[in-house]
């Protein structure tokens, strides 16, 4: 089976399974993403509520399990990140079209929000651990936050990384090079992916996930 056919088959099955259960845990993404996209158009935004949405989505998607440092904090720890993500300067990243990642300005904005998220949570993580840490903040956390709030990148968790590596779609490292490789894959299969996107009403980052 071709790679594109595998992706379409698995994403369609995932979506159909999701529709079968109106309270499926993965629906947390839909709630979180829709609330953040709506908030970008409003003047009076409930930051506290959006922080709660982000926290529950992250928990549903596995970021509060085991020894996660987030388990030691309440949902309001996300408020500074929510405020930053809602900044108007990131409007071009919200629901971004794949082709627009070729724009260097958008690449720069992605790097900026990546750095903000990484730097903010790294401080929290070190406070919780109380010891010197040698490893960087997980790309999985960063990308799941971006997927749930801006819908601009897929979540680079171990399943996604293994998949794109094994199918030789892109590198497994989260960076601009990898994103552009995903864009290239999308453009080579644009007709099929656009049809799936239209039918499922989901952003491409979610379908590739």
N, C-alpha and C positions, 0 to 999 in steps of 0.2 A: 504494500500500500504506500502511495506517495505521502510525503510529509504533510502537505497541505490537506490531503484527505483525512489523515489521522487527526489533525488539529480540528477540522470541521466536525468530524464524528464525535470526538471527545467533548468539545465545547457544547455541541448540540445536546448530547446526553446529559452533561452537567446542568445545562439550563432546564431541560425537561424534568430532571429530578428535582430541581429547585422549585419549579412551578407546581410539582405534585404535593409539596408541603409548604403551606403559606407561612409557617413559622420556622422554616429551616434556618439553621444558624448562619449559613452563608448569605442569607438575605440581609444580614446586617450591613453588607457592603452597599446594597441598593439604598437602604435608609440613609446611611452616612453620606454617600456620594450625592444623592438628591438634595439633602439638606444643605450641604456645602455649596452646591451649584446654585440653589435658590438664594442662599444668603449673600452671594456675590452681587445680586441684583437689588438687595435691600439696603436701606439706610440705617434702620434700627435692628441690629443683629444681636441675638442672644448668644453671646460667646460661651457662657456657662453650659447651655444646652448643647451646643456644637461640640464642646469638649467631652460631654457625656456620650454623645453619639460616637465620637472618635474612639473613646475608651472601650465602649461596648463592641464596636466593630473589631478593634484590635484583639479584644479578648475572644470574640467568636472565631477569629482567624488565627488563633494560636499564639498570640504574642504575650499572653499572661500566664502561660503554663510553666510548670517546673520551677526553675530558679530565676525566672525573669525579674529584673529589678523593678519593673512596673508594678508587680504585686505588692510592693511595699508603699505604694503611693495611691492617693485617691485620683479620681478622674480629672480634678482641676489642675493636676500637674501638666496637662496638655494645653492649658490656656495660652501661654506665650507662643506656642507653635501654631495654634489656631489663628491667633491674631496675625502672625506673620504670613501664613498661607492666604488669608483673606485680603492681604495688601493688594491694591490695584495693579501694582507692577507685575503681578503674576497672572493677570487676567488672560494673557495669551497662552498660558500653559493649561488653563482650565478646559478640559475636553479637547485638547489640541489635536489637529489632524496630523497624521504621520508625516506627510510631506513638509510640514512646517518645522519639523525638527532639523531640517537642513539649514534653517535660518540661524546664523551664529548668535543673534540676539537671544533667541529662545534657548539655545544651548547654554549661553551664559546665565540666563535666569534659572535654568535647571540646576546648574552647578551652585548657584547662590542659595537656592532653597535646600539643596542637599547639605551644604555646609552649615546652614543655620540649624537644621534638624539634628545633624550629627553633633555639632558643638553643644547644643542645648542639652540633649539627652545624655551626652557623655559625662557632663558635670553631674547630673542626677545619678547616673549609674555609679560613678566613683564615690559619691557620697553614701549611697546605699551599701556598696561593697565594703567601704572603709579600708580598702587596701589598694596598692598600686596595681593598675591593670595594664597589660602589655598589648592586648588586642584592641582593635578599633570597634566602634559601634557597629552592630550588624546591619548589613545592607538590606536584609530582610525587613527590619523594622522601618528603615527609611522609605523603602519602596512600597511597603504596605500602607504607610501613611499617605504617600503621594497618590497611590491608586485609589484610596478611599476618599480623598479630599479634592484632588484635581483631575484624577483619571488620566494622568499623563504618561505613566509608565506601568508596566506589569510588575507584579511582586516577584522580586528575585529571591524566592525561597529555594530550598534544595531540590524540590521537584521540578520547578521551572528551569533552574540552572542545568540540572541533569538532562532535561528534555532538549533544550536548545543546543547543548553541547553534543549530545548523542546524534541529533539530527543535522548537526553542522549548520545550524541557522545563524548562530552568533556565539560570541565568547560568553563564558559564564560569569565574567566579571562585570559588575554594574558600573558602567562609565559611558561616556558619549559615543565611543567607538561601538560598543555593543548595541546601544540604542539605534545608531545609524545602520547597523547590520540588520536589526529587526525591521527598520523602515524599508531597507532594500528587499527583504523577504516579502514584506507586505506589498510593495509595488510590483513585484514579480507575480504576485497572486491576487492582485487587486480586485478583479472581477468576482472571484469566488468569495473572498473575504468580505467585500462590500455587500454581497447578497446575504451572507450569514448575518452581518451586522444589521442590515435592514430588517431581517426576519426576527432577530432576537432583541433588537433595540438596545444593544449594548455597545460601549466604546471598544475600539480595537484592543486596547490594553487588557481588557477583561477577557476577550475572546482568546487572545494569545496566551493568557494565564491558564 
